Structures are given as structure tokens and as C-alpha cells.
């Protein structure tokens, strides 16, 4: 982590010196104006970085709030009366109310990973040349 901070600060100073150096070449600045230019360039870079980060966070929050959670219809059994219920399930939903008994049941899911399968038609079908 220390290396990352040191690298970022080094890059910040290098870019600030380059910006101030360009102004020094074209405007015939002395060392004092060069150092002031380095300071101003550094502050501007830090301010723009802060502003861009805030903009990204705001955009993420807006996207998260605006995106509706996808839902799927599924049939699930009530934990109390064991009768099936058809619900619109979203992945952030943790429970549902039974239509029959009115009790609230929790929803738990289990996901599995599997290898991609090759369709049997592709494996079993022989390569027969087409006759016209």
C-alpha cells in the first residue's frame, strides 16, 4: 500500500512539474513562479480527482436506485401449510407471505455451477454430404 501511495504522489508531482515547466518555457518564468505553478497544478489535479470521484459515486447511486430488480415467476411451498404459492421473486427478496394461511416464510436459494454441455444432435449426427 505504501508503494501505491508513493507511486501516485510521484506521478502527481511529475505531471505538476511538467505542466509548470511548459509554462516556464513559454512565459520566461523564474524559479519562484515555477514552484508556484507546481503548487497550483498539484491543487488543480487533486481537486479534479476529487470532483471526478464524487461524480462517479453519484452516478453509481443513481444507477442503483433507477435499475429495477429483475423478477421471475416461481412456485414455492409455504413453510407452514405446505401449499404452493406463485410469487414474483426478485434476488433481493428474502421472504414472502403465503396466499392461503397468511404466514411469512423465508426464501433460501442454492446455486450450482456446471460445465457447458454439447448438444446431443451435434455429437450423434453423422456428417452426411448433401446430395442435390
C-alpha positions in Angstrom: 0.0 0.0 0.0 2.9 2.3 0.8 4.3 1.7 -2.7 1.0 2.6 -4.3 0.7 5.9 -2.3 4.3 6.8 -3.1 3.8 6.0 -6.8 0.6 8.1 -7.0 2.3 11.0 -5.3 5.4 10.7 -7.6 3.1 10.7 -10.6 1.3 13.7 -9.3 4.5 15.7 -8.8 5.9 14.7 -12.2 2.8 15.8 -14.0 2.7 19.1 -12.0 6.3 19.8 -12.8 5.7 19.1 -16.5 2.7 21.4 -16.6 4.6 24.2 -14.8 7.7 23.5 -16.9 5.8 24.2 -20.1 4.6 27.5 -18.7 8.1 28.3 -17.6 9.5 27.7 -21.1 6.9 29.8 -22.9 6.4 32.6 -20.4 10.1 33.0 -19.2 9.2 32.3 -15.5 11.9 32.2 -12.8 12.2 29.5 -10.1 9.7 31.2 -7.8 7.0 31.2 -10.4 7.9 27.7 -11.4 7.3 26.4 -7.8 4.1 28.4 -7.6 3.0 26.8 -10.9 3.8 23.3 -9.5 1.7 24.1 -6.4 -1.3 25.3 -8.5 -1.1 22.4 -10.9 -1.0 19.9 -7.9 -4.0 21.5 -6.3 -5.9 21.5 -9.6 -5.2 17.8 -10.1 -6.3 16.9 -6.6 -9.5 19.0 -7.0 -10.3 17.5 -10.3 -9.7 14.0 -9.0 -12.0 14.7 -6.0 -14.7 16.1 -8.3 -14.5 13.1 -10.7 -14.7 10.6 -7.8 -17.8 12.4 -6.5 -19.4 12.3 -9.9 -18.7 8.6 -10.3 -20.2 7.9 -6.8 -23.3 10.0 -7.7 -23.8 8.2 -11.0 -23.4 4.8 -9.3 -26.1 5.7 -6.7 -28.4 7.0 -9.4 -28.0 3.8 -11.5 -28.5 1.5 -8.5 -31.7 3.4 -7.5 -33.1 3.5 -11.0 -32.4 0.0 -12.1 -35.4 -2.3 -11.3 -34.6 -5.7 -9.8 -35.4 -8.4 -12.3 -38.1 -10.7 -11.2 -39.1 -14.2 -12.2 -42.4 -16.0 -11.5 -41.8 -19.1 -9.4 -43.8 -21.6 -7.5 -42.7 -22.1 -3.9 -44.2 -24.1 -1.0 -45.2 -22.4 2.2 -43.2 -23.4 5.2 -46.3 -23.6 7.4 -49.2 -25.0 5.4 -47.1 -26.7 2.6 -49.4 -25.3 -0.1 -47.8 -23.9 -3.3 -47.7 -20.2 -3.9 -46.9 -18.5 -7.2 -44.8 -15.4 -6.5 -42.8 -12.8 -8.4 -39.3 -13.4 -7.0 -36.5 -10.8 -7.1 -33.0 -11.6 -6.0 -33.1 -9.1 -3.2 -36.3 -10.6 -1.7 -35.9 -12.6 1.5 -39.4 -13.7 2.4 -43.0 -14.0 1.1 -46.5 -14.1 2.6 -48.5 -17.2 1.9 -51.7 -16.7 0.0 -53.5 -19.4 1.9 -52.5 -19.1 5.6 -51.1 -15.6 5.7 -47.8 -16.6 7.4 -44.5 -15.2 6.3 -41.9 -17.7 5.1 -38.2 -17.1 4.4 -36.8 -17.8 1.0 -33.4 -19.5 0.6 -31.8 -20.4 -2.7 -28.9 -22.6 -3.7 -26.9 -22.1 -6.9 -24.8 -24.6 -8.7 -22.0 -24.3 -11.3 -21.9 -26.7 -14.2 -19.8 -27.2 -17.3 -21.2 -26.3 -20.7 -22.7 -29.2 -22.4 -22.5 -30.1 -26.1 -26.0 -30.7 -27.7 -26.6 -34.4 -28.4 -27.6 -33.6 -32.0 -24.1 -32.2 -32.7 -22.4 -35.3 -31.3 -24.7 -38.0 -32.7 -25.4 -36.6 -36.2 -23.1 -38.0 -38.8 -21.5 -35.8 -41.4 -23.5 -36.8 -44.5 -22.8 -34.8 -47.6 -25.9 -33.1 -49.0 -27.0 -34.5 -52.4 -28.7 -32.2 -54.8 
